[in-house]
Amino acid sequence: MSLDIAKLIDDFGGPATLADALTRAWPEEPISRAAVYKWRARGGLPQAQLNKLAQLAAQQGRRFDLNTYLLTASAPDPRRNSEMSDRLYIFDTTLRDGEQSPGAAMTKEEKIRIARQLERLGVDIIEAGFAAASPGDAEAIHAIAGIIKDSTVCSLARANERDVRAAGEAIQPAAKGRIHIFIATSPIHMEKKLRMTPDEVVAAAVSAIAVGREYTDDIEFSAEDAVRSDIDFLIRIFEAVIKAGARTINVPDTVGYSIPSVWQEHMRTLIARVPGADQVIWSTHCHNDLGMAVANSLAAIQGGARQVECTINGLGERAGNASLEEIVMAIKTRKDVFGLETRIDATQIVPTSKLVSTITGYPVQPNKAIVGANAFSHESGIHQDGVLKHRETYEIMSAESVGWSTNRLTLGKLSGRNAFRTKLTELGIEIASEVALNAAFARFKELADRKREIFDEDLLALANEELSAHEPEAFRFVSLKLATETGESPRAEIVFNQQGQECRAESSGSGLVDATFKAIESVASSGSELELYSVNAITQGTDSQGEVTVRLARDGRVVNGQGADTDIIVASAKAYLSALNKLSQSERLHAQHSSV
């Protein structure tokens, strides 16, 4: 995007008048007349000064619209219009919005593992994080951008130059990169949070897109809190950003406030009234505060949206986001209604769900659609009889179609190293070195001695533990001895490494788990508070591994720790130490809380 800087300066009274006005408005940052002449000579000026011009115009009581000074506008992407009728793009934000769930922060390596699986799943756009939030998040996005080839890698950015440049640098290695720029557009957000006028908001959005296009032509714009924004203002800002070069327009229900019939009509109205609407892909991003994120997303699709922003398992802050698996299977199952196609490989849905659940420590509820353990279970005798006679009497999709078919017995104690490596590859688990593979295989053999049947879920838990073992750890489990008797207080004696030093501790408690945690804290003295303790059986059978999640909070920071073992108390100790490791790390990759 190019601007007629000479006309812009003249409209403010010329170089001398403009320089004096800027200096009066911001005396701590005086602008010389020579600087304004340089802006005019080179045909450009810093974005910070463009933002000041918008504020200056507001102070002077006149409208300021950068589109008035546009010399060129972006050409529409011909690929978009040809596919609008039957192609739905899946934009996954598990690594950004999903990570904002309490305690769900991930390391760079964990993010890379999930990104690889999302690519295998067939996601079109992976929002890998928020580059300006922290150096760690920017590093993770940069690493993912260098690895992922088939999916577009995206970074979120607020509508300011610093954020956009951080995003642009982070996605630089990507085969296909996108910058997702957002700014709030509702009256309450503009007045109370941004403290900006509508003119300033439009100017900031247009300026940010100009900076973003220095890095990529694939720019997405989101109007934060669009659900509570004035529709005429939405039309104005969407028209402006389309002219500035945005190629995707996202309409988010940031606070989960809408209902399907209203959201469908809202989307349809915007597409009909925004000039240039046919040049872009329209998108929606719905939150689940009223339990309608998926329903609202599907309604937006019926209203003309051709991109949906969602997360695996519906992960996200507060009540979560729209669930990717539910949207995809609704589109696939009800093709008679939607008539759309995605490039998602549905057989990868369950493996992806399990991986995200294992890494984040958020178990999937048993009655969760598509990926819950009970999703294809039938208790009623009438239902069982019907399914046995003909599956489609009570099932609208098969378990195999979403990836449940892989959850059968896989390996045993006699399985060899090559079979183990092959199975890990099938599950999307990549272990980089032979040393790490040998260590994982040794753990597998130990597990096979204690557990007769080894399932895929066991291997996922084992691999997660092995890969985590190669990250810096302040605490590491060694052994545990327990004593319990009816009428007596249970006691736990634990041995663990702290900063490379072996520590021994013992304690009594109201139960074995309580005694174990107290023993650890007698040495660690973390000062943390236990917010959540949960146990899930990884597979069926009394010899199943138990997967324990422990959530600790300290000084406003929340982390989840996971541990798995055939002994629940050992799994609990591992989970507690895992959480302490996360608390002890100086920087964890967690995105700055941003609502889109």
C-alpha positions, 0 to 999 in steps of 0.5 A, spaced: 500 500 500 502 506 498 500 513 500 500 520 497 504 523 503 504 530 499 497 530 499 496 528 506 501 533 509 498 539 505 491 537 508 494 538 515 496 545 512 503 544 509 510 541 513 511 547 517 503 547 520 504 540 521 510 540 524 508 545 529 501 542 531 505 535 532 510 539 537 504 542 540 500 536 541 506 532 543 512 536 546 516 531 549 517 528 542 518 534 538 518 534 530 522 538 526 519 541 519 525 538 516 523 531 518 516 533 515 519 535 509 523 528 509 517 524 509 514 528 503 520 527 499 521 520 500 513 518 500 513 515 507 513 516 514 513 511 520 507 508 523 507 511 529 507 518 526 501 516 522 497 514 528 499 521 531 496 524 525 489 520 526 489 523 534 491 530 531 485 530 526 481 527 532 483 533 536 482 538 531 475 535 530 475 532 523 475 526 520 481 522 518 481 516 513 487 513 510 483 510 504 483 518 502 490 518 500 491 511 497 495 510 491 494 503 489 489 497 492 491 490 493 488 486 487 483 480 489 486 473 489 483 469 484 483 463 487 479 465 493 472 467 488 473 460 485 473 456 491 468 460 495 462 456 493 464 449 496 471 450 500 471 451 507 478 453 510 480 450 517 484 455 521 486 452 528 488 456 533 490 451 539 497 453 539 494 460 541 487 461 543 487 454 546 494 455 550 490 460 554 486 455 558 489 455 565 495 451 565 495 449 558 502 453 556 506 449 552 514 448 551 517 449 544 518 442 543 510 441 545 508 446 540 512 443 534 509 436 536 502 438 535 503 443 529 506 436 526 500 433 527 495 438 525 499 438 518 498 431 518 490 432 520 490 437 514 489 443 517 489 449 512 492 455 517 495 453 524 495 459 528 502 458 532 502 463 537 502 471 538 509 473 537 509 479 540 507 476 547 514 473 549 521 471 545 519 464 547 513 464 543 516 468 537 521 463 537 516 457 537 512 460 531 519 461 528 521 454 529 514 451 526 514 456 520 521 452 518 518 445 519 511 446 516 510 445 509 503 443 507 499 448 512 499 456 512 503 458 519 500 464 522 502 469 528 497 473 531 498 481 532 495 487 535 494 493 530 501 496 532 507 496 528 511 493 534 506 487 534 506 486 526 513 486 525 514 481 531 509 477 527 512 478 520 519 476 523 517 470 526 513 467 520 519 469 515 521 461 514 514 459 512 513 456 506 506 459 507 506 465 512 500 469 514 499 475 519 493 475 523 492 483 525 486 484 530 483 491 534 477 492 538 471 495 534 465 495 539 464 501 543 465 499 550 472 496 548 474 502 544 472 507 549 474 503 555 480 499 553 483 502 547 481 509 549 481 511 541 476 514 537 473 510 531 477 514 526 483 512 530 481 505 530 480 505 523 487 508 521 491 503 526 488 497 522 489 500 515 497 502 518 498 495 521 496 492 514 501 496 510 506 494 515 504 487 515 504 487 507 512 488 507 512 481 510 507 477 506 500 478 502 496 473 506 493 478 511 487 476 516 484 482 519 479 481 525 474 486 529 475 484 536 468 483 539 465 484 533 458 481 536 457 487 540 460 492 535 455 497 531 454 494 524 455 500 520 462 501 523 464 494 522 462 495 514 466 502 514 473 498 517 472 492 513 471 496 507 478 500 509 482 494 511 480 490 504 482 496 500 489 496 504 490 489 502 487 484 507 485 477 504 481 474 510 476 478 514 474 474 521 468 476 524 469 474 532 464 472 537 469 474 542 465 473 548 460 468 546 454 472 546 451 470 540 446 465 538 445 461 531 440 465 528 442 472 529 450 470 527 448 467 521 444 473 519 449 478 521 454 474 517 450 475 511 448 482 512 456 484 512 457 480 506 452 483 502 453 490 505 461 491 505 464 493 498 469 489 496 466 483 500 467 478 494 475 479 494 476 476 501 474 470 504 470 471 510 471 467 517 468 466 524 471 465 531 466 463 536 467 462 543 463 457 547 460 461 553 453 460 552 455 453 549 453 455 542 460 456 539 460 450 534 452 452 532 454 459 531 460 457 527 456 453 523 450 458 522 456 463 520 458 458 514 450 458 512 451 465 512 457 465 507 463 464 512 468 460 508 473 459 514 472 457 521 477 458 527 477 453 532 481 448 536 482 441 538 477 438 543 474 446 543 480 448 548 480 455 550 480 460 555 473 461 559 468 456 556 473 454 550 472 455 543 469 452 537 471 444 537 474 443 530 472 435 530 465 437 531 465 442 526 469 438 521 464 432 522 458 436 521 460 439 515 462 432 512 456 428 515 451 433 513 453 435 506 446 435 504 445 441 508 452 445 507 455 442 500 462 444 502 469 440 503 475 441 507 482 438 506 481 434 513 483 427 514 478 425 519 481 419 521 487 423 524 482 426 529 482 422 535 490 421 534 490 429 534 485 429 540 489 425 544 496 428 543 493 435 545 489 432 551 496 429 553 500 435 552 496 440 555 493 436 561 486 437 559 482 430 559 477 429 554 470 428 557 467 421 556 461 424 553 464 429 548 462 428 541 466 425 536 472 424 541 469 422 547 470 415 550 463 414 550 462 417 543 460 410 540 458 406 546 451 404 546 448 402 553 440 401 551 439 394 549 434 397 543 440 401 541 445 395 541 440 390 538 439 396 532 447 397 531 448 390 531 443 389 526 445 395 522 450 400 524 447 406 521 440 405 525 443 409 531 450 411 528 451 417 523 458 416 522 463 410 524 468 410 529 473 408 524 472 414 520 474 419 525 480 414 528 478 410 533 479 404 529 487 405 531 485 404 538 486 396 538 492 392 541 498 394 538 504 391 541 507 386 547 513 384 551 515 380 545 515 386 540 522 388 537 525 395 536 523 396 529 516 394 530 516 399 536 519 405 531 514 403 526 508 404 531 511 410 533 511 413 526 504 411 525 502 415 531 505 421 529 510 421 534 517 423 532 523 421 536 529 425 533 535 421 536 537 413 536 539 415 544 532 417 545 529 412 541 533 406 545 531 410 552 523 410 549 524 402 547 527 401 554 521 404 558 516 400 553 519 394 555 519 396 562 511 397 561 510 391 557 513 387 563 508 390 568 502 390 563 500 385 558 497 389 553 500 395 550 495 400 547 496 406 542 494 410 548 500 407 552 505 409 547 502 416 547 503 417 554 510 413 554 512 418 548 510 424 552 514 422 558 520 420 554 520 427 550 519 431 556 525 427 560 530 431 555 527 438 557 531 441 562 528 439 569 529 441 576 525 435 579 525 428 577 522 422 580 526 416 582 522 412 587 517 411 592 515 407 598 508 407 601 505 404 607 498 404 609 493 400 614 486 401 616 486 406 622 493 408 621 495 414 617 498 413 611 506 414 610 510 416 603 517 415 602 520 418 596 526 419 592 527 424 587 532 429 584 532 436 585 537 440 581 541 434 580 541 432 587 538 426 590 533 428 595 529 423 600 523 425 604 517 422 608 511 424 610 504 422 613 497 424 610 490 423 610 491 419 604 497 416 600 496 422 595 496 427 600 502 424 604 506 423 597 505 431 595 506 433 603 513 429 602 515 432 596 513 439 599 517 438 605 523 439 600 521 443 595 517 448 599 514 451 592 509 455 596 504 453 590 497 451 591 494 445 588 488 447 584 486 440 581 487 433 581 484 428 576 486 421 574 484 418 568 485 410 566 488 411 559 485 404 557 481 399 559 483 393 564 485 393 571 492 393 569 491 400 565 496 405 566 493 411 570 494 418 567 494 423 573 493 431 572 496 436 577 494 443 577 498 448 581 498 455 582 503 460 584 503 468 584 498 468 579 501 463 574 498 456 573 501 450 570 499 443 569 503 437 570 502 430 567 504 423 570 502 416 567 504 409 571 500 403 572 501 405 580 496 411 581 500 414 586 507 413 582 503 417 577 501 422 582 508 423 584 510 424 577 505 429 575 506 433 581 514 433 580 512 435 572 508 441 575 514 443 579 518 443 573 514 448 569 513 453 575 521 453 576 522 454 569 524 462 568 520 462 561 514 458 559 511 459 552 505 462 554 501 467 549 499 473 552 492 473 553 488 476 547 481 475 545 479 475 538 
